[in-house]
Amino acid sequence: MNANRPASWQPVLNALSIWFFHFLACWAVSEFSPHRWWNHVSAWGFTVVALAAVGVVHWRLEHADATGELARWKLRFARGATALALIAILFTAWPSVALRP
C-alpha cells in the first residue's frame, strides 16, 4: 500500500477468491469424472497453484506499509483472510489425500 493511497479491501477479496476458485476447480473435476485417479492429481495441482497465489498475496501484504489506524486494521484483517484462505484450501484438498480413488 502506498502512503498516498488509502488501504483497500482488495487483498481480502483476492485471498478469498483464490480459495473460491480452488474449491470450484476441485469440485468440478470430482463431479464430472468421479472416482478417477487423476482427480486426486488435479486436486494436488490446483492446491499447489492456489497456495502459491495466496503466498503472493501474503508476500505483498508483508511488504506493504500502512499509515493510520484504519489502514493498519485493514492490513491485519487481510493477513487474517490469507490465513483463513490457506486453511480452507488445505481443508478442501484433504479428501484427495485421505481417500483412495
Backbone hydrogen bonds, N-H to C=O, Kabsch-Sander energy under -0.5 kcal/mol:
donor,donor_aa,acceptor,acceptor_aa,energy
5,R,2,N,-0.8
13,L,9,W,-2.0
14,N,10,Q,-2.8
15,A,11,P,-2.4
16,L,12,V,-2.2
17,S,13,L,-2.1
18,I,14,N,-2.2
19,W,15,A,-1.7
20,F,16,L,-2.1
21,F,17,S,-2.6
22,H,18,I,-2.1
23,F,19,W,-2.8
24,L,20,F,-2.5
25,A,21,F,-2.4
26,C,22,H,-2.5
27,W,23,F,-2.6
28,A,24,L,-2.8
29,V,25,A,-2.2
30,S,26,C,-2.0
31,E,27,W,-2.3
32,F,28,A,-2.2
33,S,29,V,-1.2
36,R,33,S,-0.5
39,N,36,R,-0.9
40,H,36,R,-0.7
40,H,37,W,-0.6
41,V,37,W,-1.5
42,S,38,W,-2.6
43,A,39,N,-2.5
44,W,40,H,-2.3
45,G,41,V,-2.4
46,F,42,S,-3.1
47,T,43,A,-2.2
48,V,44,W,-2.3
49,V,45,G,-2.2
50,A,46,F,-2.6
51,L,47,T,-2.8
52,A,48,V,-2.1
53,A,49,V,-2.2
54,V,50,A,-2.5
55,G,51,L,-2.2
56,V,52,A,-2.0
57,V,53,A,-2.0
58,H,54,V,-2.6
59,W,55,G,-2.6
60,R,56,V,-2.3
61,L,57,V,-1.8
62,E,58,H,-2.4
63,H,59,W,-1.3
64,A,61,L,-1.3
65,D,1,M,-1.0
72,R,68,G,-2.0
73,W,69,E,-2.1
74,K,70,L,-2.6
75,L,71,A,-1.9
76,R,72,R,-2.2
77,F,73,W,-2.6
78,A,74,K,-2.4
79,R,75,L,-2.0
80,G,76,R,-2.0
81,A,77,F,-2.0
82,T,78,A,-2.0
83,A,79,R,-1.9
84,L,80,G,-2.5
85,A,81,A,-2.5
86,L,82,T,-2.2
87,I,83,A,-2.2
88,A,84,L,-2.5
89,I,85,A,-2.5
90,L,86,L,-2.1
91,F,87,I,-2.4
92,T,88,A,-2.2
93,A,89,I,-1.9
94,W,90,L,-1.0
96,S,93,A,-1.0
97,V,93,A,-0.7
97,V,94,W,-1.5
98,A,94,W,-2.6
99,L,95,P,-2.4
